[in-house]
Amino acid sequence: MPTVIFVHGAWVTPRCWRYFAPLFADKGYRTLAPAWPFKDREVSDQLAHPDPRLAKAGIPEIVAHFRAIIRSQSKPPVLIGHSFGGLIVQLLLDQGYGAAGVAISSVPPRGVSALSSPARAVSKLWKLFGSPSRWRGILPPPQPDAKEKGAHQAQGIELRLVPESRRIFWQLLTPAAEVDFRHPARAPLLLVACDKDRCVPVEAQQRNWQRYCASPARTDFALFPDLTHLGIAEPGYEALAAYCLAWTDDRLTAGAGGLTHSPRMHVRRFPSGRNHRDLLPQPIAVR
């Protein structure tokens, strides 16, 4: 039975995978959704009493935490990450961990700006999190404005955020967030972008994908035009999960000697309105 490890992003807990993971479990995958270091308590407890050790937790500590979990598995698992968790997946694959990886609405590695320019990225980090000299701190969860709250309520989205380490955001500018885009032996990677994502825009996802084009390792890209940054837990998540599931099935089959002539880069635009049951039995088209 293959294993899938789900990696959540910043400000959230493993509960963000409550819709996604069961679909993989129903298809026979063993699913694990571990919390980041020092974030394995109830949301109310984290809000009232953040673990002081969180202030010293950075990207290397999160990556090491998941490396240990991966090493404890009998076979290399598939890694699926969202937002900051997508960056963690890319870092783990770059280090040789995982049979395949999916990064959804991923924060890009160092060298790929999430904004139009690196200067704007630094400016935004400074505005949001203060001077890098104060990076060892704990940030309270961001509060959505009235418009965002109304949209979430209308869609039935439950958003329960927790405190986060300030350190991880400033480390996006350091070697801690670097990958070797030319890595020839990296496991297959799927980058998924959501067209209505206001946190990590599609352009950043495309730049991330383009940097991998110099590698012989397989890197695929898929765009879901109707989803936002919360695509893994908002209406339409079924089609997104089904696509990721079909891609995972194909990659594991290919690793066992199945699809040996798959293209290195495969770009697809898949609308989220399609019934996921129509997609599940179908392999991703190979041209």
Stockholm file with secondary structure:
# STOCKHOLM 1.0

chainA/1-287         MPTVIFVHGAWVTPRCWRYFAPLFADKGYRTLAPAWPFKDREVSDQLAHPDPRLAKAGIPEIVAHFRAIIRSQSKPPVLIGHSFGGLIVQLLLDQGYGAAGVAISSVPPRGVSALSSPARAVSKLWKLFGSPSRWRGILPPPQPDAKEKGAHQAQGIELRLVPESRRIFWQLLTPAAEVDFRHPARAPLLLVACDKDRCVPVEAQQRNWQRYCASPARTDFALFPDLTHLGIAEPGYEALAAYCLAWTDDRLTAGAGGLTHSPRMHVRRFPSGRNHRDLLPQPIAVR
#=GR chainA/1-287 SS CCEEEEECCTTCCGGGGTTHHHHHHHTTCEEECCCCTTCCSCHHHHHHSCCGGGGGCCHHHHHHHHHHHHHTSSSCCEEEEETHHHHHHHHHHHTTCCSEEEEESCCCCTTSCSSSSHHHHHHHHHHHHCCGGGCSSEECCCCCCHHHHHHHHHHTCCCCCCCEESHHHHGGGSGGGCCCTTCTTCCCEEEEEETTCSSSCHHHHHHHHHHGGGSSSCEEEEEETTCCTTTTSSTTHHHHHHHHHHHHHHHHHHHTTSCTTCCSCCEEECCTTSCHHHHTTSCCCCC
#=GC SS_cons         CCEEEEECCTTCCGGGGTTHHHHHHHTTCEEECCCCTTCCSCHHHHHHSCCGGGGGCCHHHHHHHHHHHHHTSSSCCEEEEETHHHHHHHHHHHTTCCSEEEEESCCCCTTSCSSSSHHHHHHHHHHHHCCGGGCSSEECCCCCCHHHHHHHHHHTCCCCCCCEESHHHHGGGSGGGCCCTTCTTCCCEEEEEETTCSSSCHHHHHHHHHHGGGSSSCEEEEEETTCCTTTTSSTTHHHHHHHHHHHHHHHHHHHTTSCTTCCSCCEEECCTTSCHHHHTTSCCCCC
//
